[in-house]
C-alpha cells in the first residue's frame, strides 16, 4: 500500500506531517545513497542529534541497511551529555538540527554542535538538517537492495540516562 500513511508526525507548532510508504521508501533510498557517498559503510557509526521527527527514523533505516550503527541523542541533552555519549560511539558523521522547540521556546543547540565538532575526534562530517538538501542533491530514489545481516550485527547504540554514573 504505497500511498497509505507510514508516518504521522505531530508537532506543537504546525500541521501534522504525513509520509506515505512510498515517500518513506524514497527518502530512505536517498539517505542511504548519500550516507554511502559520504563514506559510511558497515560498522561505521552514524550520529544523530535530532528531535523526534521523521528524518530520525529515515536515517535509522538508511544507516541500518548499510550495516552502520545508529547512535542518537535527544536534543534536550546539552553539550557535555552529547559529547560524553558520542565520544564513546565514535561516529564518522553527525546529522543534526540547529535546535528544537519546547513549549513556546526555541532551544538553540549551536553551542553543542560546535563543541561536538571540536571534541568528538572521530567526526569527519556534520550535516545540518536545514542544509541536508545539498547533501542529498546528487541522489534520486532507487530500488533499495535490502541486505540481510546476522542476528547479532549491531543496529544501534542506546545509552543509559547517566543519572547513576557515566552512560
C-alpha positions, 0 to 999 in steps of 0.5 A: 500500500504505497500511498497509505500513511507510514508516518504521522508526525505531530508537532506543537507548532504546525500541521501534522506531517504525513509520509506515505510508504512510498515517500518513506521508501524514497527518502530512505533510498536517498539517505542511504545513497548519500550516507554511502557517498559520504563514506559510511559503510558497515560498522561505521557509526552514524550520529544523530542529534535530532528531535523526534521527527521523521528524518530520525527514523529515515536515517535509522533505516538508511544507516541500518541497511548499510550495516552502520550503527545508529547512535542518537541523542535527544536534543534536550541533552546539552553539550557535555551529555552529547559529547560524553555519549558520542565520544564513546560511539565514535561516529564518522558523521553527525546529522543534526538540527540547529535546535528544537522547540519546547513549549513556546521556546526555541532551544538553540543547540549551536553551542553543542554542535560546535563543541561536538565538532571540536571534541568528538575526534572521530567526526569527519562530517556534520550535516545540518538538517536545514542544509541536508538538501545539498547533501542529498542533491546528487541522489534520486530514489532507487530500488533499495537492495535490502541486505540481510545481516546476522542476528547479532550485527549491531543496529544501534547504540542506546545509552543509559540516562547517566543519572547513576554514573557515566552512560 
